[in-house]
Amino acid sequence: MTASHPLRVAFQMDPMEGVNVDADTTFALAEVAADRGYELFEYGPEHLAYNAGVIQANVRPMTVRREPGNHVSFEPRRVIDLGKDIDVVWMRQDPPFDMAYITAAHLLERLKGETLVVNDPEWVRSCPEKILPLDYPELMPETLITRDREAIDAFRTKHKDVILKPLFGNGGAGVFLVKDGDSNYDSLLEMFMESSREPIIAQAFLKDVAKGDKRIIIIDGEPVGAINRVPQKGQTRSNMHVGGTAVPTELTQDDLRICHAIGPMLKERGQILVGIDVIGDKMTEINITSPTGVQELKRFTGVDAAALCWDAIEKRLGT
């Protein structure tokens, strides 16, 4: 795939008018794209369609600017062929990673050979963010995934303090620290079991989380920098969605060891923009759906991960 014209880019995302221009990673990607003269379009997963062999989207041509409250304007919607009319599709809608998300990935996968989809949807749908790390058990905290009550009880007895969370959640939602002797344990398990048919994930609690949960940005298989997300006092969750504070940090030898172990796999699978979560010397998640942290990284370090993403995309397209 090559492009002899300015790249035409479609963002499949939650509505652009609702984003925070000083924090949102998708906005940063669109802003750099606009600076490079790319033609931008936006649409939601609900505007995606398979129609008689053609993958279409009902898009809004888009202009972005770094003006809070006036950061985007649109032209009227029109239906386009994503295979013929677009060079790059960014799949950037937030999870949950449910059947709607998986279906969108299946549809976008049909663009292979025509349009570059970032991140590669075949692997996005095949690599849930809490399951992909299971390929690297030596890099993870001890982990259990099951609905079996006896197995969960035994895991808790072994580790005393454990984290319980939904297997396909995001943004820190539904994450609980259950300490040894916690009287809420039975109620929490009942809530998990009644709210979903899915297994839950239990992990040994990492005390280093008090020092922060590091978000490392990996571009086309290579680590480019990190931020540390520090939980509020009395909290175990450090996600910025739930009040965690981003602070500067450096990549350690343990961080680099983890990145070098997983980087070749991510590159081979077409995962251009990835955010991994590291607590102490353990990796807890590999985020490939819509990873965040790009603007914070630039603010703290000067590293423009959004520009590096577009450099990697241009290289893949041969432009």
TIRO-417986 format. One record per residue (C-alpha): x, y, z; residue in one letter; residue number from 1. Coordinates in Angstrom, 1 decimal, m for minus. Layout:
REM residues N
[[X, Y, Z], a, NUM] ...
END
This chain:
REM residues 319
[[0.0, 0.0, 0.0], m, 1] [[1.3, 3.4, m1.0], t, 2] [[m0.2, 6.8, m1.1], a, 3] [[0.7, 9.4, m3.7], s, 4] [[m1.6, 12.0, m2.1], h, 5] [[m1.9, 13.3, 1.5], p, 6] [[m3.0, 10.5, 3.7], l, 7] [[m6.7, 10.1, 4.2], r, 8] [[m7.3, 9.0, 7.8], v, 9] [[m10.5, 7.8, 9.4], a, 10] [[m10.8, 7.6, 13.2], f, 11] [[m13.3, 5.1, 14.5], q, 12] [[m13.9, 6.5, 18.0], m, 13] [[m16.2, 7.8, 20.6], d, 14] [[m17.3, 11.3, 19.5], p, 15] [[m14.4, 13.7, 19.1], m, 16] [[m16.4, 16.7, 20.4], e, 17] [[m16.4, 15.0, 23.9], g, 18] [[m12.7, 14.6, 24.3], v, 19] [[m10.3, 16.6, 26.6], n, 20] [[m7.8, 18.2, 24.2], v, 21] [[m5.2, 18.4, 26.9], d, 22] [[m5.3, 14.7, 27.7], a, 23] [[m6.9, 12.6, 25.0], d, 24] [[m4.5, 10.4, 22.9], t, 25] [[m6.8, 10.3, 19.9], t, 26] [[m6.9, 14.0, 19.7], f, 27] [[m3.1, 14.1, 19.8], a, 28] [[m3.0, 11.6, 16.9], l, 29] [[m5.5, 13.7, 14.9], a, 30] [[m3.6, 17.0, 15.7], e, 31] [[m0.3, 15.6, 14.4], v, 32] [[m2.1, 14.2, 11.4], a, 33] [[m3.6, 17.6, 10.6], a, 34] [[m0.2, 19.3, 11.0], d, 35] [[1.1, 16.8, 8.3], r, 36] [[m1.6, 17.8, 5.9], g, 37] [[m3.6, 14.6, 6.2], y, 38] [[m7.3, 14.6, 5.4], e, 39] [[m9.3, 13.6, 8.5], l, 40] [[m12.6, 11.8, 9.0], f, 41] [[m14.4, 10.6, 12.2], e, 42] [[m17.1, 8.0, 12.8], y, 43] [[m18.4, 5.8, 15.6], g, 44] [[m18.6, 2.0, 15.5], p, 45] [[m22.3, 2.3, 15.0], e, 46] [[m21.6, 4.0, 11.7], h, 47] [[m19.6, 1.1, 10.4], l, 48] [[m21.2, m1.3, 7.9], a, 49] [[m20.6, m4.4, 5.7], y, 50] [[m22.7, m3.8, 2.6], n, 51] [[m22.6, m6.3, m0.3], a, 52] [[m18.9, m7.0, 0.1], g, 53] [[m17.9, m3.4, 0.9], v, 54] [[m16.8, m2.1, 4.3], i, 55] [[m18.4, 1.3, 4.6], q, 56] [[m18.6, 4.1, 7.2], a, 57] [[m20.9, 7.1, 7.5], n, 58] [[m18.1, 9.6, 8.3], v, 59] [[m17.8, 13.2, 9.2], r, 60] [[m15.0, 15.1, 7.5], p, 61] [[m13.1, 16.7, 10.5], m, 62] [[m10.9, 19.6, 11.3], t, 63] [[m9.2, 19.8, 14.7], v, 64] [[m7.5, 22.6, 16.6], r, 65] [[m6.1, 23.0, 20.1], r, 66] [[m8.8, 25.3, 21.3], e, 67] [[m10.7, 23.9, 24.3], p, 68] [[m14.4, 24.1, 23.7], g, 69] [[m13.8, 24.8, 20.0], n, 70] [[m11.4, 21.9, 19.2], h, 71] [[m13.2, 20.3, 16.3], v, 72] [[m15.6, 21.1, 13.4], s, 73] [[m17.3, 18.8, 11.0], f, 74] [[m18.7, 18.7, 7.5], e, 75] [[m21.9, 16.8, 6.9], p, 76] [[m21.8, 13.1, 7.1], r, 77] [[m21.3, 11.0, 4.0], r, 78] [[m20.9, 7.3, 3.3], v, 79] [[m17.5, 6.2, 2.1], i, 80] [[m15.8, 3.0, 1.1], d, 81] [[m13.1, 2.5, 3.7], l, 82] [[m11.2, 0.2, 1.3], g, 83] [[m11.0, 2.6, m1.6], k, 84] [[m11.4, 6.1, m0.1], d, 85] [[m9.2, 5.8, 3.1], i, 86] [[m5.5, 5.0, 3.6], d, 87] [[m5.5, 4.5, 7.4], v, 88] [[m8.2, 3.6, 9.9], v, 89] [[m7.5, 4.2, 13.5], w, 90] [[m9.6, 1.9, 15.7], m, 91] [[m9.7, 4.1, 18.8], r, 92] [[m13.2, 3.6, 20.5], q, 93] [[m12.9, 2.8, 24.2], d, 94] [[m13.8, m0.7, 25.4], p, 95] [[m15.6, m2.6, 27.0], p, 96] [[m14.2, m5.4, 25.0], f, 97] [[m17.6, m7.0, 24.3], d, 98] [[m19.2, m8.5, 21.2], m, 99] [[m19.8, m5.1, 19.7], a, 100] [[m16.1, m4.4, 19.9], y, 101] [[m15.2, m7.8, 18.5], i, 102] [[m17.6, m7.4, 15.6], t, 103] [[m16.1, m4.1, 14.7], a, 104] [[m12.7, m5.7, 14.6], a, 105] [[m14.0, m8.5, 12.4], h, 106] [[m15.4, m6.0, 9.9], l, 107] [[m12.2, m3.9, 9.8], l, 108] [[m10.1, m7.0, 9.4], e, 109] [[m11.8, m7.3, 5.9], r, 110] [[m9.8, m4.2, 4.8], l, 111] [[m6.5, m6.1, 5.0], k, 112] [[m4.6, m5.5, 1.7], g, 113] [[m6.5, m2.4, 0.9], e, 114] [[m6.4, 0.0, 4.0], t, 115] [[m4.0, m0.1, 6.9], l, 116] [[m6.0, m0.5, 10.2], v, 117] [[m4.2, 0.5, 13.4], v, 118] [[m3.9, m1.4, 15.6], n, 119] [[m4.2, m4.5, 13.4], d, 120] [[m7.8, m5.6, 14.2], p, 121] [[m7.1, m9.3, 13.7], e, 122] [[m4.8, m9.3, 16.7], w, 123] [[m6.8, m6.7, 18.7], v, 124] [[m9.8, m9.1, 18.8], r, 125] [[m7.5, m12.1, 19.5], s, 126] [[m5.5, m10.4, 22.3], c, 127] [[m7.6, m9.2, 25.2], p, 128] [[m5.5, m6.9, 27.4], e, 129] [[m5.6, m9.1, 30.5], k, 130] [[m5.2, m12.4, 28.6], i, 131] [[m2.3, m11.5, 26.2], l, 132] [[0.1, m11.2, 29.1], p, 133] [[m0.5, m14.9, 30.0], l, 134] [[2.0, m15.7, 27.2], d, 135] [[4.6, m14.2, 29.5], y, 136] [[3.9, m15.7, 33.0], p, 137] [[7.4, m15.0, 34.2], e, 138] [[6.7, m11.2, 33.7], l, 139] [[3.4, m11.2, 35.6], m, 140] [[2.1, m11.3, 39.1], p, 141] [[0.7, m14.7, 39.9], e, 142] [[m2.7, m14.8, 38.2], t, 143] [[m5.9, m16.9, 38.3], l, 144] [[m8.7, m16.7, 35.7], i, 145] [[m11.8, m18.7, 36.5], t, 146] [[m15.4, m18.8, 37.8], r, 147] [[m14.7, m21.7, 40.0], d, 148] [[m15.3, m20.6, 43.6], r, 149] [[m13.0, m23.2, 45.2], e, 150] [[m10.1, m22.2, 43.0], a, 151] [[m10.6, m18.5, 43.9], i, 152] [[m10.8, m19.4, 47.6], d, 153] [[m7.6, m21.4, 47.4], a, 154] [[m5.8, m18.5, 45.5], f, 155] [[m6.9, m16.1, 48.2], r, 156] [[m5.8, m18.4, 51.0], t, 157] [[m2.3, m18.7, 49.3], k, 158] [[m1.8, m14.9, 48.7], h, 159] [[m3.9, m13.4, 51.5], k, 160] [[m4.3, m10.0, 49.8], d, 161] [[m5.6, m10.2, 46.2], v, 162] [[m6.9, m8.0, 43.4], i, 163] [[m10.2, m9.1, 41.8], l, 164] [[m11.3, m7.5, 38.6], k, 165] [[m13.5, m8.1, 35.5], p, 166] [[m11.6, m9.9, 32.7], l, 167] [[m12.8, m7.5, 30.0], f, 168] [[m13.1, m4.2, 31.9], g, 169] [[m11.2, m1.0, 31.4], n, 170] [[m10.1, 2.2, 33.1], g, 171] [[m10.0, 0.7, 36.5], g, 172] [[m13.7, 0.0, 36.7], a, 173] [[m14.7, m2.9, 39.0], g, 174] [[m11.2, m3.4, 40.4], v, 175] [[m11.1, m4.4, 44.1], f, 176] [[m8.4, m5.0, 46.6], l, 177] [[m9.6, m7.8, 48.9], v, 178] [[m7.4, m8.0, 52.0], k, 179] [[m7.0, m11.1, 54.2], d, 180] [[m10.1, m11.4, 56.3], g, 181] [[m12.1, m8.9, 54.3], d, 182] [[m15.8, m9.4, 55.2], s, 183] [[m16.9, m8.1, 51.7], n, 184] [[m15.2, m11.0, 49.9], y, 185] [[m18.4, m13.2, 49.6], d, 186] [[m20.5, m10.2, 48.5], s, 187] [[m17.9, m9.2, 45.8], l, 188] [[m17.8, m12.6, 44.4], l, 189] [[m21.6, m12.8, 44.2], e, 190] [[m21.6, m9.4, 42.4], m, 191] [[m19.1, m10.6, 39.8], f, 192] [[m20.9, m13.9, 39.2], m, 193] [[m24.4, m12.4, 38.9], e, 194] [[m23.3, m9.5, 36.7], s, 195] [[m21.7, m11.6, 34.0], s, 196] [[m21.1, m15.1, 32.7], r, 197] [[m17.4, m14.4, 32.2], e, 198] [[m14.6, m15.6, 34.4], p, 199] [[m13.0, m13.1, 36.7], i, 200] [[m9.3, m12.4, 37.1], i, 201] [[m7.5, m12.6, 40.5], a, 202] [[m4.0, m11.5, 40.9], q, 203] [[m1.6, m11.5, 43.9], a, 204] [[m1.6, m7.9, 45.3], f, 205] [[1.6, m6.0, 44.5], l, 206] [[2.5, m3.7, 47.4], k, 207] [[4.6, m1.6, 45.0], d, 208] [[1.4, m0.1, 43.6], v, 209] [[1.6, 2.5, 46.4], a, 210] [[4.6, 3.8, 44.4], k, 211] [[2.6, 4.0, 41.2], g, 212] [[1.4, 2.0, 38.2], d, 213] [[3.8, 2.8, 35.3], k, 214] [[2.3, 3.2, 31.8], r, 215] [[5.0, 2.5, 29.3], i, 216] [[4.3, 3.5, 25.7], i, 217] [[5.6, 1.2, 23.0], i, 218] [[5.6, 2.3, 19.3], i, 219] [[5.9, m0.4, 16.7], d, 220] [[7.6, m2.7, 19.2], g, 221] [[10.0, m0.2, 20.7], e, 222] [[9.6, 1.5, 24.1], p, 223] [[9.7, 5.3, 23.8], v, 224] [[9.0, 6.4, 27.4], g, 225] [[6.8, 6.1, 30.4], a, 226] [[4.7, 8.0, 32.9], i, 227] [[3.9, 6.9, 36.5], n, 228] [[0.3, 6.9, 37.7], r, 229] [[0.1, 7.4, 41.4], v, 230] [[m3.1, 6.4, 43.2], p, 231] [[m5.0, 8.8, 45.5], q, 232] [[m4.4, 8.4, 49.2], k, 233] [[m6.4, 5.4, 50.3], g, 234] [[m6.9, 4.0, 46.8], q, 235] [[m5.3, 1.0, 45.1], t, 236] [[m6.4, 2.0, 41.6], r, 237] [[m4.0, 4.4, 39.8], s, 238] [[m5.9, 4.8, 36.5], n, 239] [[m6.3, 8.4, 35.6], m, 240] [[m10.0, 7.6, 34.9], h, 241] [[m10.5, 7.1, 38.6], v, 242] [[m8.4, 9.9, 40.0], g, 243] [[m4.8, 8.7, 39.6], g, 244] [[m2.2, 11.4, 39.1], t, 245] [[0.4, 11.2, 36.3], a, 246] [[4.0, 12.0, 37.3], v, 247] [[7.3, 11.8, 35.5], p, 248] [[9.3, 8.7, 35.6], t, 249] [[12.2, 6.8, 33.9], e, 250] [[12.4, 3.5, 32.3], l, 251] [[14.3, 1.0, 34.5], t, 252] [[16.2, m2.1, 33.5], q, 253] [[13.2, m4.2, 34.6], d, 254] [[11.0, m2.1, 32.3], d, 255] [[13.3, m2.5, 29.4], l, 256] [[13.6, m6.3, 30.0], r, 257] [[9.8, m6.5, 29.8], i, 258] [[9.6, m4.3, 26.7], c, 259] [[12.3, m6.3, 24.9], h, 260] [[10.5, m9.6, 25.7], a, 261] [[7.2, m8.5, 24.2], i, 262] [[8.2, m5.9, 21.6], g, 263] [[9.0, m8.3, 18.7], p, 264] [[5.5, m9.9, 19.1], m, 265] [[3.8, m6.6, 19.1], l, 266] [[5.6, m5.4, 16.0], k, 267] [[4.9, m8.6, 14.1], e, 268] [[1.2, m8.4, 15.0], r, 269] [[0.8, m4.9, 13.7], g, 270] [[0.3, m3.2, 17.1], q, 271] [[1.6, 0.3, 16.4], i, 272] [[0.6, 2.0, 19.6], l, 273] [[0.6, 0.0, 22.8], v, 274] [[0.6, 0.9, 26.5], g, 275] [[1.7, m1.7, 29.0], i, 276] [[1.1, m1.4, 32.7], d, 277] [[4.0, m2.3, 35.1], v, 278] [[3.9, m2.3, 38.9], i, 279] [[7.4, m2.8, 40.4], g, 280] [[9.0, m5.4, 38.2], d, 281] [[5.7, m7.1, 37.1], k, 282] [[3.6, m6.4, 34.0], m, 283] [[m0.2, m6.5, 34.6], t, 284] [[m1.7, m5.6, 31.2], e, 285] [[m0.9, m5.1, 27.6], i, 286] [[m3.3, m2.4, 26.3], n, 287] [[m3.8, m2.5, 22.5], i, 288] [[m7.4, m1.4, 22.1], t, 289] [[m7.2, 2.4, 22.8], s, 290] [[m4.1, 3.0, 25.0], p, 291] [[m3.7, 6.4, 26.6], t, 292] [[m0.9, 8.4, 28.1], g, 293] [[0.6, 10.0, 25.0], v, 294] [[0.0, 13.6, 26.0], q, 295] [[1.3, 13.2, 29.5], e, 296] [[4.4, 11.6, 28.1], l, 297] [[5.0, 14.5, 25.8], k, 298] [[4.4, 17.0, 28.7], r, 299] [[6.9, 15.3, 31.0], f, 300] [[9.6, 14.2, 28.6], t, 301] [[9.1, 16.0, 25.3], g, 302] [[8.7, 12.6, 23.5], v, 303] [[6.0, 13.0, 20.9], d, 304] [[4.6, 9.5, 20.7], a, 305] [[1.8, 10.6, 18.4], a, 306] [[4.4, 11.8, 15.8], a, 307] [[6.3, 8.6, 16.3], l, 308] [[3.1, 6.6, 15.5], c, 309] [[2.7, 8.5, 12.3], w, 310] [[6.3, 7.9, 11.4], d, 311] [[5.8, 4.2, 11.9], a, 312] [[2.6, 4.2, 9.8], i, 313] [[4.2, 6.2, 7.0], e, 314] [[7.1, 3.6, 7.0], k, 315] [[4.6, 0.7, 6.7], r, 316] [[2.8, 2.5, 3.9], l, 317] [[6.0, 3.3, 2.1], g, 318] [[5.3, 7.0, 1.9], t, 319] 
END
